[in-house]
Amino acid sequence: MAGMVEEKRRQLTADLFPEGIPRLWCPPITQYGAEAKLDHQRTRKHLRFLCRTIRTFLMFGSTGDGWELTDAEKKEMMLLCAGEAKELGFRMLIGVLEPQKGAAVREMENWVAWMKEKTGKRDAAEAMEQMHVCGFTVCPPKGADLSQEEIGQELEGMLRLGYPTVLYQLPQITLNEMEPLTVQRLAQKYPNFYMFKDTSGRDAVIRSGLAFDGVFFVRGAEGDYEKWSALSGGCYDGFLLSSANTFGNRLSATLEALQKGDKEEAAKNSAIVADVIEKVFAAAEGLEGGNVFANANKCIDHILAYGERWKEHGSPMRHCREYIPEDCLEKTYEVLLEAGEAPKQGYCMEGQ
């Protein structure tokens, strides 16, 4: 039975990713204009910047304000991104982050019905393919008092739908964790569970030594990227990082260097990203509204977008309808300058 499940999982991932599951994924920040309305032009520029090194994204993760966006905002963003995906060739996971029991199953079904309507396809797989969607990302419902049995039952309800699914360990938000045996049991039963993301920083599942029958493991916690990669003897197959919003080039270079056996170059690139992220996260930690993943990356992205003229372009708007304070941006600029990562001309200014 276990062998059959693993083979079906292998076939699913081969169909979704003929060249293999990418080792680097990004949960894009959400770009807003006045009154916190989605900024389509800014989103397009950011996606083009990201696609220089990354082709797989988790839409509506915690970094992308997935817990705050309305249903209408998510649909608007998906239509925009699906259109861009046809030109740029990227693929997307749809984040279904629902705090209440039973809500994720309904949300996944709603997404599939919506994609069928927009594409005119009756088959869910065909509709998802046309929308450049490679599955759903789900996590346990919120609750520090939820038992493993309750968590497992909720996740089984999602997996029984049969859609390609990624399980997301996010205790910072859900206030609970999937234990290794819970994840193993699901892996042995559901071949559509093909990837596991762990942002806990504890890494208890991958460190358990249990077999997960070919599930692809990506790390979401920041730091020591080269040490955690399986390319250097670490335990993770890849990464799904908020820092990929701004350091896709350095993170890609880290993995490429490891692929070539150049651990010194990999460590150099890894250290630059880790140092900047640590300092900017500290600067953004005290901001009210939003979360530190989104806030910190918005700060860095603003500098990368406008370079040394960043002050001329105001401050990034957040979903809470408040701008990033200028002093936080100033600190970010100083950190990037010190690291040699502050461009003179940002990516939004190219061609001007």
ABEGO torsion letter per residue (X at the ends): XAAAAAAAAAAAAAAABAAEBBABBBBBBBBBBBGGBBBAAAAAAAAAAAAAABABBBBGBAAAGAAABBAAAAAAAAAAAAAAAAAAGBBBBBBBBBABBGAAAAAAAAAAAAAAAAAGBABAAAAAAAAGBAEBBBBBBBEAABBAAAAAAAAAAAAAAGBBBBBBBBAAAAGBBBBAAAAAAAAAABAABABBBBAAGAGAAAAAGBBAGGBBBBBABBEGAAAABAAAGBABABBBBAAAAAAAAAAAAAAAAAAAGBAAAAAAAAAAAAAAAAAAAAAAAABBEEBAAAAAAAAAAAAAAAEAAAAAAEBBBBAAGBBBBAAAAAAAAAAAAAAGABBABBAAABGX
